Amino acid sequence: MMSAFTGQRAEGANAPGCACDTPGVTGGNSGGRAKSAPRARSQYISPEVVERVLKILDFTAFGGASLIIMSLLAGREDALGAVAVGLLALLNALLALWMLRETRHYRIAALLNPGWRVFTGFGVLLGAGLVSGLVGHWLAQLPLFDWMRAWALAGGGWLLASRLIVALWARPLARQGAFCQHIVIVGGGAAAERAIDTLEGSPDLDAVILGLFDDREDSRSPEHVRRYRKLGKIADLARYARENRVDLIIVAIPLSAEKRLLQMLDRLWELPVDIRISALESQLKLSPRAYDYLGNLPLLAVFDRPLSPWGWFVKAVFDRVVAALLLVLFAPVMALVALAIKLESKGPVLFRQKRYGFNNELIEVYKFRSMYTDRCDANASRLVTKDDPRVTKVGRFIRKTSLDELPQLINVLKGELSLVGPRPHATQAKAGEQLYEQVVQGYFARHKVKPGVTGWAQINGWRGETDTEEKIRMRVKYDLEYINNWSLWFDIMILLKTPFALLSPTNAQNAY
């Protein structure tokens, strides 16, 4: 489950030192340009998400254990005593969490090497328990010695078990570099060198610099800056970021080079990557709150990936839980559709089609087969039209009602699709005679998030055939609007509106 924290499935450069067992900035590939960079599977897991999930589990365990123990030990059985016990349990859980956080027990380094940290954490829990016990003794006649003994067993037991489990889970991932940010620097020469020097001088920074990208070929941008090699030109970066894991792009050029800066950003904004400008080259005197910091390096935010690591995690959990429930709910309907397809025409019940997924990767999407087997178009090079002879009678019905999309809930469980997002398009889908990316500038920006079974464009009537350029432009417009305004409540609202949108005359008319 943890590997879904960022939703990234790209392959990252296998940089030495990327296990991040030892904090610091390490060097990336030095063996050539982007196309020849060695690759190994890895996914970025945000330490922030690990910390939040562990805090939620700790709070639940500490609060539950405190409530049970205090309820058994408290001498008062009246309503006021019950309220006092509840408040004391809450106090103890919050105090334990706060003290563990302040003593850095939620840091990745502490979780990877839990040995002595378990002992210091046990001391922290005893301190929190003592404070809560003294207050409880005063308010609810809580026997202090009995409370401390029971709390030490319960709290200490949870701390030992949970940290050992987390260490067993985290250590193999750390060796793959999962907790290190993979950084690419755009620019070269003195500006890039100053940014690298600042990063390397930053304590407690877990990051891997993969290399540099720059268009210049003269002495202002040498092939190496420090020990980091130029991996290609800026035009190569989009492909590199889709083939390798890139978490952050730092643009290290003077802000005075406005034209060059705008040209760079125009090429990069479609990528699902955080993009920052190194503020070391800025002559502006801004408020400290205007900057983000990576270690000691001040950065100006330009583009953020649409979902924060925590937002991505919440969306991934929501998707899988709801998809599993919907599969159970619609199982009888899916069985009837499968039977109807089998009875009408020969061939498999399911149709698999390559489509563009997150970060422009190819995924295989499942649908109920709606065409005759010998007339299926796996690349969607020819769009389905009204009264299309390739479509079966059952196929016409399930396409109009979108029942053909139900197997995509399996894609959601696999992590390839989301319940809500831009609809995945086939590789050769066209508007008129042109591919979608040729019609809409910035088309691939809709792949900054996982595609969805339903979406904002679909419930606003932009569903079905895209025989004109206007239709695909409007789809992309709504897709980008969804991406820029994402929230969990937005997803829930779209899901609730989807059945009504499918039944609307406009949507029914557009679906063939």
N, C-alpha and C positions, 0 to 999 in steps of 0.2 A: 504493500500500500504506500509505503513511504516514497517509492520511486516515482509516484505521480505528483509529488510536491510542486514541481515546476512544469510538468507536462511535457518536458523536452525529451525527444527520442533521437536526437541527432547524435552523430559519432564525434567524439572529441579527440583532439590531438593527445597522444600519449607522451606527455611532457615529463621529464625527470623531476622527481620531487613533488609530483602533484598529489601525493597521498595526504599532504598537509598534516602529517603527524607532528611535524616541526613547523611552527609559524614562519612565514616569510614569503617573499616573492621569488619564484623560481623561473628558470628559463624554459622556453618552449622549444619547438622543433627548429633545428638549424640545418636541416638537410636539403633545403631547396624551396621552390615556390609552392604555392598552394596546392597545385594539382598533384604534387609528389609527397605531400606531408603524410607521415605515418598516422594511422587512425586506430583508435580503440574505443569500444563502447563505454560511455560514461554519461551520467546525468547529474546535473547540478541539484543538490539538495540544500535548500537555504537553512543555515543554522537557526535563523529566526523562527522558521516553521517547526523545527525539531524542538526548540525551546518552548514554544507555545503549546505544542501537543503534550510535551512532558509536564508542563505546569498544569494543564487541565487534568491529566491523569493523577498527578500528585495531589491537587486540590480535592479531587473526588475521593481518593484513598484516605488522605489525612482527615478530611471533613467527615467521611463516613465512619472511620475508626474512632475519631474523637466523640462523635455523637453517640455511638453504641456504648463505648466505655463509660462516658460521663452519665448516660442515662441509667446504667446499671449501678454506678457508684454513688450518685447524688442522693442526699438524704431527704430531699423535698419531692413530694409527688403531686403538689398542687399545680394549677395552670401557670402560675407565675414561675414556679420552679422549672417547668418544662420549657418556658420561653428562655429562662436564664441558661439552661443546659444547651439549647440551640444556639444562643449567642456565643456561649463559651466555645462550642465546637467550631463555629465559624471563625472566632478570634484565633483559635489555635491553628487552624488550617492556613489562614491568611498570614499569621505571624511566621509559621514554618516556611511558607513559600517566600516571603519577603527576605527572611534571613538566609535561605539557600541562594536566592538570587544575588543578594549583596555580597555573599562570600564566593561568588562566581562558580557555583556548582552546576549551573546550566550551560556553561561554555562547552563547546565541542571538545576542546582539549581535555576537560575534566571528565566528559562522558566516555571518551576513548580510553582513558586510563583511570578506571574507577578505584583502584586499590586503596591508597591512603585517603582518597577523597570520600570514600564511604565512611571511614572512621571520623573524619572532620565533619561530614554531614550528620553523622550520628550525634556528635557533640552539639551541633546546631539545633537538631530536633529536641535534644534534652533541654537546651536553653529555652526554646519556644514553649516546651511542655511545662517547664518550671514556672514561667510567667503566667501561663494560662491556669496552671494548677493553683497558684497562690490566689489569683482572682476568683477561681471557682470555689476554693475553700472559704473565702470571705462571703461570696454571694449565695452558694448553694450547699455549704457544708461538705464539699468534696474532699474525701480523705486523700491527702496529698501523696503519701507514700504509695498507696495502692494505685493511684492514678499514674504516678511516674513509672512504676513497674510495668503496668499494662501498656502505657504509651510507648515506653522503650521497646517492648516486644513488638507491638503493632507497627509503629512508625519505623523502627529500625529494620524490621523484617521486610517491609515494603521497599525501603530505600535500598537494601542489599539486593533484593530480587529484581527490582526494576532497573537498577544501574547495571547489573550483570547482563540482563537481557538486551538493554540498549547497546552495551559494549559489543556483545556478540553480533548484533545487527550492524553496528556502525563501522567496526574495524575493517571488514572487507570492502565496504564502500569507500572508506577513507583511503585505502590503498589504490583505489581506482580514481581518486581525485574528486569524489562526489561533493565534498564540502569546500572545494576551492573554486573561486571564480576564475573563469578563463577569459583573459583580457586580450584584446587586439588594439594596437595603437595605430591610428591613421596620421600619417605625417612622418617626417624624418629630420635628421640633422640636429641642431642645437635644441630646438623646442622639444623633440621627443626625448633627447638625452636628459634634459632637466626633469621631465615627467618621470622617467625611469629612475633617475637618481632619488627623487622624492619618494617614490613607491618603495624602492629597496631600502631606504632609510626609515621606513615606517615599522614600528614594533607591532607584534601580534596581528600581522596582516596575512591572511591565507589567500594567496592569489597566484595564478600562473599567467605569465605574459607569453602568449603564443608566438608573437612576432609583429612585424610592422607592414603596413601597406602605404605606398606613396606613388604618385604618378611621375615624380621627378627622377631623372636619370643622371643628373649632374652631381657635382661635388657637394651641393647643399643637402643631398639625400644619399649618403653612402649605403652600400649593401648591408653593412652591419652598424648597429648602434649599441654600444657596449657588447654584450654577447648575443644580442637578438638580431635575427636575420630578417631582411625584407622578404616577405612571402609573395608579393605581387603588387599589381597596381590596384587602384581603388575599384576599378571595374571588376576585378577578380574577387572582391571581398564578399559580394552577395552570394556567389556560388560557394566560396569557402565556408561562409557561415551556415550554409544549408548542408554541407558535407561534414562539417566539424562542429563541435560544441563551442559556441561563443556566447558568453554571458554579458559582456560589457565591451563597448567600443569607446575608446578615448581618443578624441580628435585633438592632436597636439600641434596646432599651428597658431600664429598670432591672430587675434581677433581683427586686427587691422586688414588682414588679407580677406576682405569681405567677399569678393567675387569667388575666390577659390573655396572659401568656406561654404558658401551657398551651393556651389557645384557639388561638393562632397556630400552635403546633407541631402541634396535632391536624389542622390544615388542610394542613400542608406536608409531612408525613412521607412521603407516597406518592410525592413527586417524586424522580426520579433525580439529585438535586443535593446537594452538600455543604451542610449547614446549620450555621452557627456563631452564637454569641451574642457580641456585643461585650463584652469584660470591662472596658471602661472604666467601665461603670456598676455594676460589682460592688464591694461593700464587703468581700468575702471576701479573706483574705490566704492565697492558695494557693501551693504550690511552683511555681517557674518552669516546671517540667516539666509542670505541669497545663495549660499554655496552648499553643495553636498561635499562630503569628504570621504575619500577612500584612503585610509591611513592618514598620512599628512598631506595628501594631494587634494587641493581645492578644485572642485569641479562645478561647472555650470550645466544644469539639466537642459537638454534639448528635446529628446524623445524618450519616453518611458514605454516599456512593454505594457500592453493594455491591462494585464492582471499582475498584481503583486504576487510574490511567492505564496503568501497566506491566502490571497484570493483564489489563486490557482488550486491550492490544496482544498479549500472549501468547495469550490466548483467540482473538483474531481470526486470528492466524497459524495456530494449531493447527486452527481450524475449516476454513479454506480448504485447507490441505494435506491434511487427512484427508478432507474432502468430495471433493476432486479424485481422490484414490485410490479412494474408495468408488464414485464415478461410473464409473471405469474398471472396477472389480471387478464391479459390478452391471449393466454395460451389456448383457450378454446376457440377463439376467433382465428388465431393463426393456424390451428389444426384444420378448421373448416376451409380456410383459403387454400391451404396446401392440398387438401382433398379435391377441391374444385379444379385446381390447376392440373392435377394428375388426370382427372376424369376427362378434361376437355382436350388436352394435347400431350403428345409424348415429350419426354425430356425431363431434366431436373426441375425440382420445385424452386430452388434458389438460383438467382442470377448474380454472378460476381462481376464487379466492374472496377477498373482502376480509376481512382479520382485523386484530385489534389487535396492533401490534408494540411495539418499544421506545418508551417514553415516550408510550404510548397513541396512537402514530401508526398510520394505516391502511397496510397493506402488502397486496400481492396474492400469495397463496400458491398454489403449484402442487401439484396432486394428479392421479393417474390418475383418470379419470372412472369412477365406480362406479354411477351411476344412468342411467336412460334420459334422453336429452337433453331431452326435453320435460317431464321431471319434476324436473329439477335445482333445488335450492333454494340460490341464491347467498348469501342472508343467514342461512341456517340458522335460519329462524324456526320451523321444525318439525324437531325432532331425529329422527334415524334410530332406529327401533325394531326389535325382533326380527321377522323375516319381513316387513320393510317392502316393499310392492309396488313402490316406486320403484327399488329396488336390483336390478341385473342379477345373473345367476348368477356371472359373472366378478367383478362388483363385490363380491358377498358373500364370495367367497374372498379377494380382495386386501384387503378391509377387515379380515377376521379375522386375516390374516397381516401386516397393516400394509404390504404391498407398495404400496398406493396412496400411501403417504407418500414413496416414493423420489424423485420429482421435486423434493421440497423440498430436496434436496442442491443444486439450482440456486439456490434462494433463499439457501442458505448461501454459495455462491460470490459471489453478488451483495451479501452483507453484510446482508441483511434478516433472516435467521435465524441462530441458532447451532446447532451439533450438539446441545448439551444446554442446556436451559432450560425455563421454564414453557411448556406447549403454547399456541400462539396460538389464541384463541377467535374465532369468527365474531361479527360486530357485533350480531346480534339473538339470539344463543344464550340460552336460558332454562333455569332450573331450576324445574320446575313451570310456573307462569304468570308468573314474575318474571325480569327480566334479572339476570345474575350480579351486577352491581354493586349491585343492590337487595337481594340476599340476603346478601352478605358485606361487612361493614364493612372498609374498607381494601383492597378488591378490586384497585384499580389499582396497589397497591404491587408486584404481581407483574410489572408492566411496567417495573420499575427496571432490568432487564437485557433483552437480546434474547430473544425466545421461541425455543424449541428444537424440533428434530425429535423428540427424545425427552427425557424428564425424570425427575426424582426421584419425582414423583407416579405416573407411568406404571409404573415398575418396582416400585412398592409396591402395585400392583393397582388404582389409581384411573384407569382408562382406559375409554373408550367412553361410553355414554349417561349423561347427567346429568339424570335425570328427577326427582330429589329434591334438596331443599336440602342435605341432609347430604352428598351426593356432591360438590357443588361446594365446600362448606366444607372437606371433607377434601383436595380437590385444591389449593385455595389454601393450606391449612395446610402441605402438603408443598412447594409452590412457594416459600413464604416461608422455609421451613427450608433449602431449597437455596440461595436467595439469601443468606441470613445466614451460610452456612457454605461459600461457594464456594471452591474451589481447583482447580487443573488436575488434580490426582490424583482429586478428587471427580468431575470430568467423565469422566476415563478409566474410573473404576470404573463409572459409570452406563452408559457406552457398552458396556463388556464385559458387563454384566449384562442389557442390553436384549434380546439374542436369547433368553436363557433366560426372561426375563419374558414375552415374546411367546408362548412355547410353553407357559406355565403354564396349567392349567385355568381359573383365576380370570380371567386376562386374556382368554383365548379366549372365555369365557362372556360377558364384558362387551362384547365388540366385535361390532357388528352391521354 
